[in-house]
Amino acid sequence: MNYYMLLLRSETINFSAYSPEDFQKILADFDQWNASMIREGRLIASGNLQSKDTKIIRRGNVVKDGPYTEAKEAVAGFLLIKAEDAAQAAAIASGCPFLPRGGSVEVRQIPQLEFEDAAQPIMAEHAQARALKAQAGKEA
């Protein structure tokens, strides 16, 4: 199994044209897409990237505000997935709800997750804590 980063780009989506109901539909589409990857054991992590309070650190500890929302290559979010190969990762990316709305998805392979071995005990502990919490909720 290989790891891939899906970078969700929203550079050509005119979000101001969407109503609150349209945004709810987008969120529901993302929930459905994410849920299918979770069921298949493919989704490792995902998140939206906020532009508020963003800084760019450059050589010499030069700190600049940005990136800016008017940037043509704005990255709106990311997903870290598992796939057999690049073709399967691209097929998964083709289900992104941004695509029919004018966005794009960049697919990049991550040859090795550096934290994988170190993270396993933490992830197992987290899963056990969630299971105990869920069990406590059922007993209440």
N, C-alpha and C positions, 0 to 999 in steps of 0.2 A: 504494500500500500504506500502511496506517495502523498505528500502534503502540497496543497496549493493555496495561494492567497488570491482571493477574488477581490479586486478593487472596483468598487461601484462608482462610476463617474456620472455626474449629473450635469455636465457642461451644456447640454443642449435641451434640457428640460425647463420649460417656463412654469415654475411652480406657482407664480402669481395668477395663472389662468385656472388653477384648481380651486374648487369649492371645498368647504369643510367635509362634505360628503365624499368628494373625490379623494381627499386625503385618507378618510377612513377606509375606502376601497383599496388604496395603495397599501395601507398598513395591514389590512386583511390578506391581501395578496402576498405580502412579505411573510406574514405569520404562516400561511399555508405552505409557501416555498420552504421556509425554515423547518416547519414541522415534518415535511417529507424527508428532508436531509437528516433530521434527528432520528426519525424512525429507521432510516437506512444506516445509521451509525456513521454518517459522513461529516456532520457539522461539529467542529471543535469549538469555535468561537466566532462571534460576530459583533458588530457594533457600528453605531453612527459616529461620524466624526464631526465635531462641532467647530465652527470657525471662531466662536467667541473666546477671547482670552488665549488665542493661539500665538505661539512665538516660534520664530525660526532662529536657531543657534548656528552661527557660522564660525569659521576659523577665527581664533583670537578672542573668543567669547563675545562676539558681536551679536547682540540680540535685536531682532526686528519683529515688529508685529506682522501677522499674516498666518496662513495664506489668506488671500482676499476672496470674497465671494464672487467677484467679477472675473476671477481667473478662469481661463478657458479650460483648464485641466482639473477642475475642482473634484476632489475625491469626497464623496458623500458618506461612504462607509466601507466596511471590509467584511469578508468572511474567510475563515480559515477552515478548509475542508480536507477530507481524505478522498482520494480517487485512485483507481488502478493505474491510470496514465493520463497524459495531456488531453487525449480525445475525450475521455470520460469527464474530466474536469471542465472541458469546453461545453460538453453536453449539459452538465449540471448548470453552468453559468448561463446557458441559453434559456433557462427558466426564470431568470431574474426579472422581476416586475418592472424594473427601470427600462428594459429594452423596448417594449411597445410604446413607451412614453417618450422615447428619444434619447435615453441614456445609453451608456455602454458599460461593459465589464472587461477589465483587464485581468487575464489569468496568468499567474506566475508560479512556477514550481519552487518549492522550498526544499532544497536537497536534504536537509536534516534539521529537525527542531532541536536546538541546543538545550532547551530546558526539559525535554521530554523525560529523561530518566529521573531528574531531580523532582519533577512535578508529579510523578505517579503517586508517591505517598500522600502528598497534599490533596490530590484529586480524590484518592480513595477515602481519606479522612472526611473531606467535604461531602462525598456521596453518602457516607455512613451517617453523618450528622443530619443530612436532609432526610434520609430514610427514618431515622429516629424521630425527627420532628413530624414527619408525615404520620408515623405510627401513633405518636402522642395525640395528634389532631383527630385521628380515627377513634381513639379511646375516650375522648372528651365528650 
